[in-house]
Amino acid sequence: MGVAAALAAPATDAATLIVAVQHVVATLGRLDVLVNNAVIAPSGPLEAMTLEDLDRTLPGTCARAAE
């Protein structure tokens, strides 16, 4: 059987995420699987969202297709 660890960190803080990965590697020896379940979602109807809202919510996906 394998070993699992769960960590919570703010997904918008790159330095904290680097430290979290370093902690896992130091503790467990390696990192085989990473599940990112982070969401930044403004509330309200989709048609009311700005391109900036979409860029934060869907970076690198379909936000720019709306331009």
Buried (B, 14 or more C-beta within 10 A) or exposed (E): EEEEEEEEBEEEEEEEBEEBBEEBEEEEEEEEEEEEEEEEEEEEEEEEBEEEBBBBBBEEEEBEEEE
